[in-house]
Amino acid sequence: MANIKFTGVHKSFGSNKIITDFNLLGKEDEFLVLVGPSGCGKSTLLRMIAGLEKIDEGEIFINDQKINELHPSKRQTAMVFQSYALYPHMNVYENMSFGLKIEKRPKDEINTKVMQAAKILKIEELLERKPKQLSGGQRQRVAIGRAITRNPKIFLFDEPLSNLDAALRAEMRVEISKLHNQIKTNMIYVTHDQVEAMTLADRIVILNQGNIEQVGTPEEIYNDPGNIFVAQFIGTPKMNILEINEENIVSENTIKILGNDIQFDKISLKKSKHFVGIRPEHLKANQNTKFTFNPEIELIENLGNEKIVYIKKDEHQLSAKIPSNIEIGNSIGFDPKDIFIFDLKGKRIKK
């Protein structure tokens, strides 16, 4: 068991600030997912934990031990890369045992650890094969197996599934989740894929330009986003955001939204510009809702069990996610409980 703590961590490359005052306390045996757009600093954080990048300022602790100056081999971490990083001239057994041989572990111990990892990952029959004889999913299992043999306190995954096709990604998500449940070790996982984040994480850290936007469970991130960036980053299609000008602020607790005057009991709004958000799945067709509007339908994408409907209402462009067996009809409905309100800077106003 292990925990990790970041205190005031900064990292720049030249004048380009990558990580700014990063503070986070991990939990024992936690599956922590760092997610954000490309260039937000998530892979750099992983490399600083592993010792592959130096920390400009601040401290990182593993089990209360400061690791800033600790050699990578002494940090008790193991990293799984996007590119697998397998030695092409070695077979699977040799790849998985290589790190242990470098550490001059006894042969019996090496064999036991490799066979245990192979059994966990169900790759015993692949041990004599070279990487070129393996599929993408099999190569990733080998890379994970090599990490398991190290018996690390913390596993570090750097976008490990991004080279796989959609079907294999879904399969490997399940395998990694099962692995975490089985070996009960801390895992820190970097991705830009929100599906991976939502399905794998105990907690999600959403990053943007080197800053933490929000930390929470998948349910907290989805149901209680702190700002527009988080609200739109999680969810597919992304949350509809409507700009509400001051003339649409009917009173301090009433807003005109999509032709409806909607009253909220626990807010006090100033006469200024705000933003209102509603997720596509919360726009309903032919269902009992408190408020409705007549949409102009621009496009329908049929995805089998559901359809994405692109609609226009006045100056607003919206998308709705509707079950395929539901007819759209002449109106779209919504409920006030599904409305999110944000101030001019994009910060959530709780209602």
Buried (B, 14 or more C-beta within 10 A) or exposed (E): EBBBBBBEBBBBEEEEBBBBBBEBEBBEBBBBBBBBEEBBBBBBBBBBBBBEBEBBEBEBBBBEEEBBEBEEEEBBBBBBBBEBEBEEEBBBBBBBBBBBEEEEBEEEEBBEBBBBBBEBBEBEEBBEBBBEEBEBBBBBBBBBBBBBBBBBBBBBBBBBBBBBEEEBBBBBBEBBBEBBEEBEBBBBBBBBBBEBBBBBBBBBBBBBBBBBBBBBBBEBBBEBBBBBBBBBBBBEBBBBBBEBEEEBBBEEBBBBBBEBEBEBEEBEBEEEEBBBBBBBBBBBBBEEBEBBBEBEEEEEEEEEEBBBBBBEBEEBEBBBBBEEEEEBEEBBBBBBEBBBBBBEEBEBBEB
